[in-house]
Amino acid sequence: MSEGLKEYTRLNKHYRMKEMFDFLEVLKETGITNMFGASPFIWMGKQMIEHEFKYKDIANEEKFEELISLADRIRDNLIYGSYKQVSEKTDIEDDRYFRNIETKMRRDAQDILKTWMKLKGNRTIRESEEKKPELSDMPSFFLRRFDGKKFDKKIRESISYSYRHANNVNEFVEVILDTAISSYLWDYFQIDTDIWDFEDFQKIVRPLKEIYESLLKMMYYKYRKSNANR
């Protein structure tokens, strides 16, 4: 059995994978995103996707409408499968319970996309996957001493600032990563990114974006909703 089929079988224990694959096929045909970064669409749902593309030109309106009609069902498929897996291992009273569900959703959405790429994706998509930034591309001093808990704290501290300085969810991801990474580098390595080489900085940004992007988008919509009436 190929690696792709093994992954499909594993994921199919928790999710309705045929529905997931059908959704990703429709998403590809809409042309609204590079499929390399398509995993957030699995958890965004109808309302988030409609809002994100409200003022953008859609090349294939028919396929976009089909995508919208499937979005909530796909999101709920992901939520329920993630919830079942986390509930088996984490007590609801645990402070990490909801964070663990969000993390599980993000990771499994990426695994679902990767599996689709291996089994269904075209050559262009597979080439994009091969170009995916790896943690090993990071500067060795940073990778060796990287502390995820401390970096998560920097992200939380940057939410309000980043939201105020972003016009949409994609800008929010860029701003919050730049802000959190710059703060982290200064506090723990005394590196001033204002005078640091841009490409060296991007060697840190790109892999962390791959890891955190889905979660940051969820943070954006959650923060926007909580501040809607203020």
SVG drawing of the C-alpha trace seen along z (x, -y; Angstrom):
<svg xmlns="http://www.w3.org/2000/svg" viewBox="-25 -50 49 52">
<polyline fill="none" stroke="black" stroke-width="0.4" points="0.0,0.0 1.4,-3.4 2.1,-6.1 -0.8,-8.2 -3.3,-5.3 -2.0,-4.5 -2.6,-8.2 -6.1,-8.1 -7.0,-5.0 -5.8,-6.5 -7.6,-9.8 -10.8,-8.0 -11.2,-6.5 -12.0,-10.0 -13.2,-12.0 -15.4,-11.4 -12.5,-11.6 -14.4,-11.3 -16.2,-14.5 -12.9,-16.2 -11.4,-15.2 -14.5,-16.3 -14.3,-19.7 -10.6,-20.1 -11.3,-19.2 -14.0,-22.0 -11.6,-24.4 -8.9,-23.7 -11.4,-24.4 -12.5,-27.8 -8.9,-29.1 -9.2,-31.3 -6.1,-29.9 -2.8,-28.2 -3.5,-24.7 -0.2,-24.6 -1.9,-26.9 -5.4,-25.5 -5.7,-23.7 -7.4,-26.7 -10.4,-26.4 -11.2,-23.0 -12.0,-24.7 -13.1,-28.2 -16.8,-27.4 -19.2,-29.3 -19.3,-32.6 -15.5,-33.1 -14.9,-32.2 -17.7,-34.4 -16.4,-37.3 -12.8,-36.8 -13.8,-36.9 -16.7,-39.4 -14.8,-42.1 -12.6,-39.9 -13.1,-38.8 -13.9,-35.1 -13.0,-33.5 -15.3,-30.6 -18.5,-31.8 -20.3,-28.5 -17.6,-26.5 -17.3,-29.1 -21.0,-28.7 -20.6,-25.0 -17.6,-25.5 -19.7,-27.7 -22.5,-25.1 -20.1,-22.5 -18.0,-24.6 -20.0,-24.3 -20.4,-20.5 -16.7,-20.1 -15.8,-22.3 -18.2,-20.3 -16.7,-17.1 -13.3,-18.4 -14.5,-19.7 -16.3,-16.5 -13.4,-14.3 -10.9,-16.4 -13.2,-16.7 -13.6,-12.9 -9.8,-12.4 -9.0,-15.1 -11.8,-14.1 -10.4,-10.6 -7.1,-12.0 -7.8,-15.3 -10.3,-16.1 -12.6,-19.0 -11.5,-20.7 -8.0,-20.8 -6.9,-24.3 -5.5,-23.0 -8.7,-21.3 -10.0,-23.8 -6.5,-24.8 -5.8,-21.1 -8.9,-20.8 -7.8,-23.9 -4.3,-22.4 -5.7,-19.0 -8.0,-20.7 -5.1,-22.6 -2.7,-19.7 -5.3,-17.2 -6.4,-19.8 -2.8,-19.9 -2.6,-16.1 -5.8,-15.9 -4.5,-18.3 -1.2,-16.5 -2.9,-13.2 -5.1,-14.7 -2.0,-16.0 -0.4,-12.6 -3.5,-10.8 -5.4,-13.3 -3.3,-16.4 -1.8,-17.3 1.9,-17.7 1.9,-21.5 0.5,-20.9 3.0,-18.1 5.8,-20.4 4.5,-23.1 4.5,-20.6 8.1,-19.8 9.0,-23.5 7.3,-23.6 9.6,-25.4 11.1,-23.0 12.2,-23.7 15.7,-22.6 15.9,-25.7 15.9,-27.9 19.2,-29.4 20.7,-26.7 21.1,-29.0 17.3,-29.7 16.2,-26.2 18.4,-24.8 17.1,-27.1 13.6,-27.7 11.0,-27.6 7.5,-27.1 5.8,-28.2 7.7,-31.5 6.9,-32.1 3.2,-31.4 3.3,-34.0 4.8,-36.5 2.0,-35.7 -0.7,-36.3 0.9,-39.6 0.9,-40.7 -2.8,-40.0 -4.3,-43.4 -1.5,-45.3 -1.6,-43.1 -5.4,-43.3 -5.3,-47.1 -2.6,-47.2 -4.2,-44.6 -6.9,-45.1 -7.8,-41.4 -6.9,-37.9 -3.9,-37.4 -2.4,-40.7 -3.0,-39.8 -1.0,-36.6 1.9,-38.5 1.9,-41.3 1.5,-39.0 4.3,-36.7 6.7,-39.6 5.8,-41.3 6.1,-38.1 9.3,-36.9 10.9,-40.3 10.1,-40.5 11.2,-37.0 14.5,-37.5 15.2,-40.7 14.2,-39.4 16.1,-36.0 18.9,-36.7 19.3,-40.5 18.9,-40.6 17.4,-43.8 15.5,-42.7 15.3,-46.3 19.0,-45.9 18.9,-42.2 19.1,-40.8 15.6,-40.3 16.3,-36.9 17.7,-35.6 14.6,-36.8 12.4,-35.1 14.2,-31.8 12.5,-32.0 9.2,-33.5 8.4,-30.9 8.5,-27.7 6.7,-29.3 4.0,-30.5 3.5,-27.0 3.1,-25.8 1.0,-28.6 -1.0,-30.0 -4.2,-28.1 -4.3,-28.8 -3.5,-32.5 -6.5,-32.8 -8.7,-31.3 -7.4,-33.8 -8.2,-36.6 -11.8,-35.7 -12.3,-35.0 -10.7,-38.4 -12.8,-40.2 -16.0,-38.6 -15.2,-39.4 -14.5,-43.0 -17.4,-43.5 -19.5,-45.6 -16.8,-47.6"/>
</svg>
